[in-house]
Amino acid sequence: MKILITGGAGFIGSAVVRRAIADGHQVVNLDALTYSANLENVEGVANDPNYAFEHVDVCDRAKLEAVFARHKPDAVMHLAAESHNDRAIEGPLDFVKSNITGTAVLLEVARAWWNKLEGPARDAFRFHHVSTDEVFGALGETGDFTEETPYDPKSPYSASKAAADHLVRAWGHTFKLPVVITNCSNNYGPHQFPEKLIPTVITRALEGKSIPVYGDGRQVRDWLHVDDHAEALLLVLQKGLLNETYCIGGDATKRNIEIVKAICAHLDAMAPANTPHADKIAFVTDRPGHDFRYSIDSTKLERELGWKARMPLEQGLEGTVQWYVDNYGWVERIRERGFHSDRLGLVKA
């Protein structure tokens, strides 16, 4: 297939790009190159004859139309999005623009392109929207999110993603655009921008700084290795049923404080300076509206398409820590661009 992947220079998007190229697909990586995008994430495939890059914002309809006309994609995988909850608290309208308006513009351009196709090309076209489990809100001490869970977003970020999900379904229902949606749990792994929990812990520990843990650290997340997620996304794109939703989870729920302590233990072995690293843990004011617990049931995906997460959490964490230790220059270049893991997202009076 020739797949147009939006946000392909980001964390999850670049993993999909690398996996798609390895699987023999042609890839058009479309990215606006905002603060968290990084073309270093795809430099290993940048010279592959099956790879092309387009520096385009998904809100720019004219440029999107030109990309479709030039590359003639067989499918779209939409990952471009603002995704950090703390930033959404400080600047929610940026999330409305990228995640809602950007999705709507992309849907319209994809619809116009699809309407021009005929025969097998029209029948084979797919629009795959990649979303998050956060659209479902928060769980209590028990239970799991499934494809039937009602939407109940609690944050500006999750509300913007929920709106995008609804737009995709509406285009599928009203215009018969061939769509499919996936909702994933928390991703982790190499190349993740150091503002999310796991890379924040690793990078700040390596720099000898305090390791911030929001609230009491008892929040629960289901952790999905990004390579497992990339495999699942490409499978759904090719074999998922149209107008269906698939939940993708790692079957690895842990409290945040457990994750932080596990990372510190790996760092003690790999980067013994300033050990024990757990002594740097500092409990800080919680994020406003912080959801308590997420957990995903991926039974539908396993039953219908045969997918199941393969990376054990402990092994995945160890490999992730090792990658950041071995590739700290990647982090330093991000620091040189002005990002220093400063606290965001505290509501001010």
Contacts in CASP RR format, 6 or more apart in sequence:
PFRMAT RR
TARGET T0000
AUTHOR 0000-0000-0000
METHOD contacts of the structure
MODEL  1
MKILITGGAGFIGSAVVRRAIADGHQVVNLDALTYSANLENVEGVANDPN
YAFEHVDVCDRAKLEAVFARHKPDAVMHLAAESHNDRAIEGPLDFVKSNI
TGTAVLLEVARAWWNKLEGPARDAFRFHHVSTDEVFGALGETGDFTEETP
YDPKSPYSASKAAADHLVRAWGHTFKLPVVITNCSNNYGPHQFPEKLIPT
VITRALEGKSIPVYGDGRQVRDWLHVDDHAEALLLVLQKGLLNETYCIGG
DATKRNIEIVKAICAHLDAMAPANTPHADKIAFVTDRPGHDFRYSIDSTK
LERELGWKARMPLEQGLEGTVQWYVDNYGWVERIRERGFHSDRLGLVKA
1 25 0 8 1.000
1 26 0 8 1.000
1 74 0 8 1.000
1 75 0 8 1.000
1 237 0 8 1.000
1 238 0 8 1.000
2 25 0 8 1.000
2 26 0 8 1.000
2 27 0 8 1.000
2 28 0 8 1.000
2 71 0 8 1.000
2 72 0 8 1.000
2 73 0 8 1.000
2 74 0 8 1.000
2 75 0 8 1.000
3 20 0 8 1.000
3 25 0 8 1.000
3 26 0 8 1.000
3 27 0 8 1.000
3 28 0 8 1.000
3 73 0 8 1.000
3 74 0 8 1.000
3 75 0 8 1.000
3 76 0 8 1.000
3 77 0 8 1.000
3 237 0 8 1.000
4 28 0 8 1.000
4 30 0 8 1.000
4 67 0 8 1.000
4 68 0 8 1.000
4 71 0 8 1.000
4 73 0 8 1.000
4 75 0 8 1.000
4 76 0 8 1.000
4 77 0 8 1.000
5 13 0 8 1.000
5 16 0 8 1.000
5 17 0 8 1.000
5 20 0 8 1.000
5 27 0 8 1.000
5 28 0 8 1.000
5 29 0 8 1.000
5 30 0 8 1.000
5 76 0 8 1.000
5 77 0 8 1.000
5 79 0 8 1.000
6 30 0 8 1.000
6 31 0 8 1.000
6 58 0 8 1.000
6 76 0 8 1.000
6 77 0 8 1.000
6 78 0 8 1.000
6 79 0 8 1.000
6 80 0 8 1.000
6 106 0 8 1.000
7 13 0 8 1.000
7 29 0 8 1.000
7 30 0 8 1.000
7 31 0 8 1.000
7 32 0 8 1.000
7 37 0 8 1.000
7 79 0 8 1.000
7 80 0 8 1.000
7 81 0 8 1.000
8 14 0 8 1.000
8 16 0 8 1.000
8 17 0 8 1.000
8 29 0 8 1.000
8 30 0 8 1.000
8 31 0 8 1.000
8 37 0 8 1.000
8 41 0 8 1.000
8 42 0 8 1.000
8 79 0 8 1.000
8 80 0 8 1.000
9 29 0 8 1.000
9 31 0 8 1.000
9 33 0 8 1.000
9 37 0 8 1.000
9 38 0 8 1.000
9 39 0 8 1.000
9 41 0 8 1.000
9 42 0 8 1.000
10 31 0 8 1.000
10 36 0 8 1.000
10 37 0 8 1.000
10 38 0 8 1.000
10 41 0 8 1.000
10 79 0 8 1.000
10 191 0 8 1.000
10 193 0 8 1.000
11 36 0 8 1.000
11 41 0 8 1.000
11 187 0 8 1.000
11 189 0 8 1.000
11 191 0 8 1.000
11 192 0 8 1.000
11 193 0 8 1.000
11 226 0 8 1.000
12 79 0 8 1.000
12 130 0 8 1.000
12 187 0 8 1.000
12 226 0 8 1.000
12 229 0 8 1.000
12 230 0 8 1.000
13 79 0 8 1.000
13 230 0 8 1.000
14 38 0 8 1.000
14 41 0 8 1.000
14 42 0 8 1.000
14 191 0 8 1.000
15 191 0 8 1.000
15 226 0 8 1.000
15 227 0 8 1.000
15 229 0 8 1.000
15 230 0 8 1.000
16 77 0 8 1.000
16 79 0 8 1.000
16 230 0 8 1.000
16 233 0 8 1.000
16 234 0 8 1.000
17 27 0 8 1.000
17 29 0 8 1.000
17 42 0 8 1.000
17 45 0 8 1.000
17 51 0 8 1.000
18 42 0 8 1.000
18 44 0 8 1.000
18 45 0 8 1.000
18 230 0 8 1.000
19 227 0 8 1.000
19 230 0 8 1.000
19 231 0 8 1.000
19 234 0 8 1.000
20 27 0 8 1.000
20 230 0 8 1.000
20 234 0 8 1.000
21 27 0 8 1.000
21 45 0 8 1.000
21 48 0 8 1.000
21 50 0 8 1.000
21 51 0 8 1.000
23 234 0 8 1.000
24 50 0 8 1.000
25 50 0 8 1.000
25 234 0 8 1.000
26 50 0 8 1.000
26 51 0 8 1.000
26 52 0 8 1.000
27 45 0 8 1.000
27 50 0 8 1.000
27 51 0 8 1.000
27 52 0 8 1.000
28 52 0 8 1.000
28 53 0 8 1.000
28 54 0 8 1.000
28 67 0 8 1.000
28 71 0 8 1.000
28 73 0 8 1.000
29 42 0 8 1.000
29 51 0 8 1.000
29 52 0 8 1.000
29 53 0 8 1.000
29 54 0 8 1.000
30 53 0 8 1.000
30 54 0 8 1.000
30 56 0 8 1.000
30 58 0 8 1.000
30 64 0 8 1.000
30 67 0 8 1.000
30 80 0 8 1.000
31 37 0 8 1.000
31 53 0 8 1.000
31 54 0 8 1.000
31 55 0 8 1.000
31 56 0 8 1.000
31 80 0 8 1.000
32 55 0 8 1.000
32 56 0 8 1.000
32 57 0 8 1.000
32 58 0 8 1.000
32 80 0 8 1.000
33 39 0 8 1.000
33 55 0 8 1.000
34 82 0 8 1.000
35 337 0 8 1.000
35 339 0 8 1.000
36 83 0 8 1.000
36 84 0 8 1.000
36 193 0 8 1.000
36 195 0 8 1.000
38 191 0 8 1.000
38 193 0 8 1.000
38 330 0 8 1.000
38 334 0 8 1.000
39 46 0 8 1.000
39 53 0 8 1.000
40 330 0 8 1.000
40 333 0 8 1.000
41 191 0 8 1.000
42 51 0 8 1.000
42 53 0 8 1.000
45 51 0 8 1.000
46 53 0 8 1.000
52 71 0 8 1.000
54 67 0 8 1.000
54 71 0 8 1.000
56 63 0 8 1.000
56 64 0 8 1.000
56 67 0 8 1.000
57 63 0 8 1.000
58 64 0 8 1.000
58 78 0 8 1.000
58 80 0 8 1.000
58 98 0 8 1.000
58 102 0 8 1.000
58 103 0 8 1.000
58 105 0 8 1.000
58 106 0 8 1.000
59 97 0 8 1.000
59 98 0 8 1.000
59 101 0 8 1.000
59 102 0 8 1.000
59 105 0 8 1.000
60 105 0 8 1.000
61 105 0 8 1.000
61 108 0 8 1.000
61 109 0 8 1.000
64 105 0 8 1.000
64 106 0 8 1.000
64 109 0 8 1.000
65 109 0 8 1.000
65 112 0 8 1.000
68 109 0 8 1.000
68 110 0 8 1.000
68 112 0 8 1.000
68 113 0 8 1.000
69 113 0 8 1.000
73 113 0 8 1.000
74 121 0 8 1.000
74 124 0 8 1.000
74 125 0 8 1.000
74 126 0 8 1.000
75 124 0 8 1.000
75 125 0 8 1.000
75 126 0 8 1.000
75 127 0 8 1.000
75 128 0 8 1.000
75 237 0 8 1.000
76 106 0 8 1.000
76 110 0 8 1.000
76 126 0 8 1.000
76 127 0 8 1.000
76 128 0 8 1.000
77 128 0 8 1.000
77 130 0 8 1.000
77 233 0 8 1.000
77 237 0 8 1.000
78 103 0 8 1.000
78 106 0 8 1.000
78 127 0 8 1.000
78 128 0 8 1.000
78 129 0 8 1.000
78 130 0 8 1.000
79 130 0 8 1.000
80 98 0 8 1.000
80 102 0 8 1.000
81 98 0 8 1.000
81 99 0 8 1.000
81 160 0 8 1.000
81 161 0 8 1.000
81 164 0 8 1.000
82 88 0 8 1.000
82 94 0 8 1.000
82 95 0 8 1.000
82 98 0 8 1.000
82 99 0 8 1.000
82 157 0 8 1.000
82 160 0 8 1.000
83 132 0 8 1.000
83 157 0 8 1.000
84 157 0 8 1.000
84 195 0 8 1.000
84 196 0 8 1.000
84 344 0 8 1.000
85 134 0 8 1.000
85 155 0 8 1.000
85 156 0 8 1.000
85 157 0 8 1.000
85 158 0 8 1.000
85 287 0 8 1.000
85 345 0 8 1.000
86 195 0 8 1.000
86 287 0 8 1.000
86 343 0 8 1.000
86 344 0 8 1.000
86 345 0 8 1.000
87 94 0 8 1.000
87 95 0 8 1.000
87 157 0 8 1.000
87 195 0 8 1.000
87 344 0 8 1.000
87 345 0 8 1.000
88 94 0 8 1.000
88 95 0 8 1.000
88 155 0 8 1.000
88 156 0 8 1.000
88 157 0 8 1.000
88 160 0 8 1.000
89 155 0 8 1.000
89 156 0 8 1.000
89 287 0 8 1.000
89 288 0 8 1.000
89 344 0 8 1.000
89 345 0 8 1.000
89 346 0 8 1.000
89 347 0 8 1.000
90 344 0 8 1.000
90 345 0 8 1.000
91 156 0 8 1.000
92 156 0 8 1.000
92 160 0 8 1.000
95 156 0 8 1.000
95 157 0 8 1.000
95 160 0 8 1.000
96 156 0 8 1.000
96 160 0 8 1.000
98 160 0 8 1.000
99 157 0 8 1.000
99 160 0 8 1.000
99 161 0 8 1.000
99 163 0 8 1.000
99 164 0 8 1.000
100 160 0 8 1.000
100 163 0 8 1.000
100 164 0 8 1.000
100 167 0 8 1.000
103 129 0 8 1.000
103 164 0 8 1.000
103 167 0 8 1.000
103 168 0 8 1.000
104 167 0 8 1.000
107 127 0 8 1.000
107 167 0 8 1.000
107 168 0 8 1.000
107 171 0 8 1.000
107 177 0 8 1.000
110 127 0 8 1.000
110 177 0 8 1.000
111 171 0 8 1.000
111 175 0 8 1.000
111 177 0 8 1.000
114 122 0 8 1.000
114 125 0 8 1.000
114 127 0 8 1.000
114 177 0 8 1.000
114 178 0 8 1.000
117 125 0 8 1.000
125 178 0 8 1.000
126 178 0 8 1.000
126 179 0 8 1.000
126 180 0 8 1.000
126 237 0 8 1.000
126 238 0 8 1.000
126 242 0 8 1.000
127 168 0 8 1.000
127 171 0 8 1.000
127 177 0 8 1.000
127 178 0 8 1.000
127 179 0 8 1.000
127 180 0 8 1.000
128 179 0 8 1.000
128 180 0 8 1.000
128 181 0 8 1.000
128 182 0 8 1.000
128 233 0 8 1.000
128 236 0 8 1.000
128 237 0 8 1.000
129 164 0 8 1.000
129 165 0 8 1.000
129 168 0 8 1.000
129 179 0 8 1.000
129 180 0 8 1.000
129 181 0 8 1.000
129 182 0 8 1.000
130 182 0 8 1.000
130 184 0 8 1.000
130 233 0 8 1.000
131 161 0 8 1.000
131 164 0 8 1.000
131 165 0 8 1.000
131 181 0 8 1.000
131 182 0 8 1.000
131 183 0 8 1.000
131 184 0 8 1.000
132 158 0 8 1.000
132 161 0 8 1.000
132 183 0 8 1.000
132 184 0 8 1.000
133 145 0 8 1.000
133 183 0 8 1.000
133 184 0 8 1.000
133 185 0 8 1.000
133 222 0 8 1.000
133 247 0 8 1.000
133 249 0 8 1.000
133 294 0 8 1.000
133 296 0 8 1.000
134 153 0 8 1.000
134 154 0 8 1.000
134 155 0 8 1.000
134 157 0 8 1.000
134 158 0 8 1.000
134 161 0 8 1.000
134 291 0 8 1.000
134 294 0 8 1.000
135 151 0 8 1.000
135 153 0 8 1.000
135 158 0 8 1.000
135 161 0 8 1.000
135 162 0 8 1.000
135 165 0 8 1.000
135 183 0 8 1.000
136 145 0 8 1.000
136 149 0 8 1.000
136 150 0 8 1.000
136 151 0 8 1.000
136 152 0 8 1.000
136 153 0 8 1.000
136 183 0 8 1.000
136 294 0 8 1.000
137 151 0 8 1.000
137 152 0 8 1.000
137 153 0 8 1.000
137 154 0 8 1.000
137 158 0 8 1.000
137 291 0 8 1.000
137 294 0 8 1.000
138 152 0 8 1.000
138 154 0 8 1.000
138 291 0 8 1.000
138 292 0 8 1.000
138 293 0 8 1.000
138 294 0 8 1.000
139 145 0 8 1.000
139 220 0 8 1.000
139 292 0 8 1.000
139 293 0 8 1.000
139 294 0 8 1.000
139 295 0 8 1.000
140 292 0 8 1.000
140 293 0 8 1.000
141 293 0 8 1.000
143 295 0 8 1.000
144 295 0 8 1.000
144 296 0 8 1.000
144 297 0 8 1.000
145 183 0 8 1.000
145 247 0 8 1.000
145 294 0 8 1.000
145 295 0 8 1.000
145 296 0 8 1.000
145 297 0 8 1.000
146 247 0 8 1.000
146 297 0 8 1.000
146 299 0 8 1.000
146 300 0 8 1.000
147 183 0 8 1.000
147 244 0 8 1.000
147 245 0 8 1.000
147 246 0 8 1.000
147 247 0 8 1.000
147 300 0 8 1.000
151 162 0 8 1.000
151 165 0 8 1.000
151 166 0 8 1.000
153 159 0 8 1.000
153 161 0 8 1.000
153 162 0 8 1.000
154 289 0 8 1.000
154 291 0 8 1.000
155 289 0 8 1.000
155 291 0 8 1.000
165 181 0 8 1.000
165 183 0 8 1.000
168 179 0 8 1.000
168 181 0 8 1.000
169 179 0 8 1.000
169 181 0 8 1.000
169 243 0 8 1.000
171 177 0 8 1.000
171 179 0 8 1.000
172 178 0 8 1.000
172 179 0 8 1.000
172 243 0 8 1.000
173 243 0 8 1.000
178 242 0 8 1.000
179 242 0 8 1.000
179 243 0 8 1.000
180 236 0 8 1.000
180 237 0 8 1.000
180 240 0 8 1.000
180 241 0 8 1.000
180 242 0 8 1.000
180 243 0 8 1.000
180 244 0 8 1.000
180 245 0 8 1.000
180 246 0 8 1.000
181 244 0 8 1.000
181 245 0 8 1.000
181 246 0 8 1.000
182 232 0 8 1.000
182 233 0 8 1.000
182 236 0 8 1.000
182 245 0 8 1.000
182 246 0 8 1.000
182 247 0 8 1.000
182 248 0 8 1.000
183 245 0 8 1.000
183 246 0 8 1.000
183 247 0 8 1.000
183 248 0 8 1.000
183 296 0 8 1.000
184 224 0 8 1.000
184 229 0 8 1.000
184 232 0 8 1.000
184 247 0 8 1.000
184 248 0 8 1.000
184 249 0 8 1.000
184 296 0 8 1.000
185 221 0 8 1.000
185 222 0 8 1.000
185 223 0 8 1.000
185 224 0 8 1.000
185 248 0 8 1.000
185 249 0 8 1.000
185 250 0 8 1.000
185 294 0 8 1.000
185 295 0 8 1.000
185 296 0 8 1.000
186 197 0 8 1.000
186 221 0 8 1.000
186 222 0 8 1.000
186 223 0 8 1.000
186 224 0 8 1.000
186 294 0 8 1.000
187 223 0 8 1.000
187 224 0 8 1.000
187 225 0 8 1.000
187 226 0 8 1.000
187 229 0 8 1.000
188 196 0 8 1.000
188 198 0 8 1.000
188 223 0 8 1.000
188 224 0 8 1.000
188 225 0 8 1.000
188 226 0 8 1.000
188 316 0 8 1.000
188 317 0 8 1.000
188 320 0 8 1.000
189 198 0 8 1.000
189 225 0 8 1.000
189 226 0 8 1.000
189 227 0 8 1.000
189 316 0 8 1.000
189 319 0 8 1.000
189 320 0 8 1.000
189 323 0 8 1.000
190 226 0 8 1.000
190 319 0 8 1.000
190 320 0 8 1.000
190 323 0 8 1.000
190 324 0 8 1.000
190 327 0 8 1.000
191 226 0 8 1.000
191 330 0 8 1.000
192 198 0 8 1.000
192 199 0 8 1.000
192 226 0 8 1.000
193 199 0 8 1.000
193 334 0 8 1.000
193 339 0 8 1.000
194 200 0 8 1.000
194 202 0 8 1.000
194 203 0 8 1.000
194 331 0 8 1.000
194 334 0 8 1.000
194 339 0 8 1.000
194 341 0 8 1.000
195 339 0 8 1.000
195 341 0 8 1.000
195 344 0 8 1.000
197 256 0 8 1.000
197 259 0 8 1.000
197 260 0 8 1.000
198 259 0 8 1.000
198 263 0 8 1.000
198 317 0 8 1.000
198 320 0 8 1.000
199 324 0 8 1.000
199 331 0 8 1.000
200 211 0 8 1.000
200 212 0 8 1.000
200 341 0 8 1.000
201 211 0 8 1.000
201 259 0 8 1.000
201 260 0 8 1.000
201 263 0 8 1.000
201 264 0 8 1.000
202 263 0 8 1.000
202 267 0 8 1.000
202 320 0 8 1.000
202 321 0 8 1.000
202 324 0 8 1.000
202 325 0 8 1.000
203 324 0 8 1.000
203 331 0 8 1.000
203 341 0 8 1.000
204 210 0 8 1.000
204 211 0 8 1.000
204 212 0 8 1.000
204 280 0 8 1.000
204 341 0 8 1.000
205 211 0 8 1.000
205 263 0 8 1.000
205 264 0 8 1.000
205 267 0 8 1.000
205 271 0 8 1.000
205 274 0 8 1.000
205 277 0 8 1.000
205 280 0 8 1.000
206 267 0 8 1.000
206 271 0 8 1.000
206 324 0 8 1.000
206 325 0 8 1.000
206 328 0 8 1.000
206 331 0 8 1.000
208 274 0 8 1.000
208 280 0 8 1.000
209 280 0 8 1.000
209 341 0 8 1.000
210 280 0 8 1.000
210 281 0 8 1.000
210 282 0 8 1.000
211 260 0 8 1.000
211 264 0 8 1.000
211 277 0 8 1.000
211 280 0 8 1.000
211 281 0 8 1.000
211 282 0 8 1.000
212 282 0 8 1.000
212 284 0 8 1.000
212 343 0 8 1.000
213 256 0 8 1.000
213 257 0 8 1.000
213 260 0 8 1.000
213 281 0 8 1.000
213 282 0 8 1.000
213 283 0 8 1.000
213 284 0 8 1.000
214 256 0 8 1.000
214 283 0 8 1.000
214 284 0 8 1.000
214 285 0 8 1.000
214 286 0 8 1.000
214 287 0 8 1.000
214 290 0 8 1.000
215 283 0 8 1.000
215 284 0 8 1.000
215 285 0 8 1.000
215 286 0 8 1.000
215 290 0 8 1.000
216 257 0 8 1.000
216 283 0 8 1.000
217 255 0 8 1.000
217 256 0 8 1.000
217 257 0 8 1.000
217 260 0 8 1.000
217 283 0 8 1.000
218 255 0 8 1.000
218 256 0 8 1.000
218 257 0 8 1.000
218 292 0 8 1.000
219 255 0 8 1.000
219 256 0 8 1.000
219 290 0 8 1.000
219 291 0 8 1.000
219 292 0 8 1.000
219 293 0 8 1.000
220 253 0 8 1.000
220 254 0 8 1.000
220 255 0 8 1.000
220 256 0 8 1.000
220 292 0 8 1.000
220 293 0 8 1.000
220 294 0 8 1.000
220 295 0 8 1.000
221 253 0 8 1.000
221 254 0 8 1.000
221 256 0 8 1.000
221 259 0 8 1.000
221 293 0 8 1.000
221 294 0 8 1.000
222 249 0 8 1.000
222 250 0 8 1.000
222 251 0 8 1.000
222 252 0 8 1.000
222 253 0 8 1.000
222 294 0 8 1.000
222 295 0 8 1.000
222 296 0 8 1.000
223 250 0 8 1.000
223 252 0 8 1.000
223 253 0 8 1.000
223 254 0 8 1.000
223 259 0 8 1.000
223 313 0 8 1.000
224 248 0 8 1.000
224 249 0 8 1.000
224 250 0 8 1.000
224 252 0 8 1.000
224 309 0 8 1.000
225 250 0 8 1.000
225 309 0 8 1.000
225 311 0 8 1.000
225 316 0 8 1.000
227 311 0 8 1.000
228 250 0 8 1.000
228 309 0 8 1.000
228 310 0 8 1.000
228 311 0 8 1.000
229 248 0 8 1.000
231 307 0 8 1.000
232 246 0 8 1.000
232 248 0 8 1.000
232 301 0 8 1.000
232 307 0 8 1.000
232 309 0 8 1.000
233 248 0 8 1.000
235 305 0 8 1.000
235 307 0 8 1.000
236 246 0 8 1.000
236 248 0 8 1.000
236 301 0 8 1.000
236 305 0 8 1.000
239 305 0 8 1.000
240 246 0 8 1.000
240 304 0 8 1.000
240 305 0 8 1.000
241 304 0 8 1.000
246 298 0 8 1.000
246 300 0 8 1.000
246 301 0 8 1.000
246 304 0 8 1.000
246 305 0 8 1.000
247 296 0 8 1.000
247 297 0 8 1.000
247 298 0 8 1.000
247 300 0 8 1.000
247 301 0 8 1.000
248 296 0 8 1.000
248 298 0 8 1.000
248 301 0 8 1.000
248 307 0 8 1.000
249 296 0 8 1.000
249 298 0 8 1.000
249 309 0 8 1.000
250 296 0 8 1.000
250 298 0 8 1.000
250 309 0 8 1.000
250 313 0 8 1.000
251 298 0 8 1.000
251 308 0 8 1.000
251 309 0 8 1.000
252 309 0 8 1.000
252 312 0 8 1.000
252 313 0 8 1.000
253 293 0 8 1.000
253 294 0 8 1.000
253 295 0 8 1.000
254 262 0 8 1.000
254 313 0 8 1.000
257 281 0 8 1.000
259 317 0 8 1.000
260 278 0 8 1.000
260 281 0 8 1.000
261 278 0 8 1.000
261 281 0 8 1.000
262 314 0 8 1.000
262 317 0 8 1.000
263 277 0 8 1.000
263 317 0 8 1.000
263 321 0 8 1.000
264 276 0 8 1.000
264 277 0 8 1.000
264 278 0 8 1.000
264 280 0 8 1.000
264 281 0 8 1.000
265 278 0 8 1.000
266 317 0 8 1.000
266 318 0 8 1.000
266 321 0 8 1.000
266 322 0 8 1.000
267 275 0 8 1.000
267 277 0 8 1.000
267 321 0 8 1.000
267 325 0 8 1.000
268 275 0 8 1.000
268 276 0 8 1.000
268 277 0 8 1.000
270 321 0 8 1.000
270 322 0 8 1.000
270 325 0 8 1.000
271 277 0 8 1.000
271 325 0 8 1.000
274 280 0 8 1.000
284 343 0 8 1.000
285 346 0 8 1.000
287 345 0 8 1.000
287 346 0 8 1.000
288 345 0 8 1.000
288 346 0 8 1.000
288 347 0 8 1.000
298 307 0 8 1.000
298 308 0 8 1.000
298 309 0 8 1.000
301 307 0 8 1.000
301 308 0 8 1.000
302 308 0 8 1.000
324 330 0 8 1.000
324 331 0 8 1.000
END
